[in-house]
Amino acid sequence: MKKRVLSGLFALALLATAGFGVNKSMKSNADLSDLALSNVEALAQGESGGGSTCSVKITCLDGAEISCSGTSCRYTRDESHTIGYVCCDDNYTYCQG
């Protein structure tokens, strides 16, 4: 009899723990970073090649931000952060200072 009661209590504790874990995971919000959201958006657009876009943004030495969007994007900044540019679809935008 004692063994049966202990087994029942163990099973009840196990079910309560599992239920709490499931409840907690269902309530948690999916906090995704901007990078993860960008990846999800890119995957949702498919791989057809048409209409795919990218964007880049850098902060210049004077604190100004420059950015662009297009189908082909890149950026550069030298080690001292004095020279920088963004380039989308072969259109360059340079830092002013």
C-alpha angles and dihedrals in degrees: 000000000000091000091052093051092049091049090050092049091049092050091048092050090048092051092047091051092048092047092050091051093050092046092050094048092050092053098047117103119232100241103194124184121237089256092053091048090050090051092050090050092049092050091049091056092061130219100280091117093225118109096005111146138189135189136200133193133183134179115234126219092262091054096256117134122222123192144162141183132213144116094286119037137176140152140192138193127180122236094264090048090231097116120045142146144175121217127195121175090348093304109126126206115188132201110255098218 
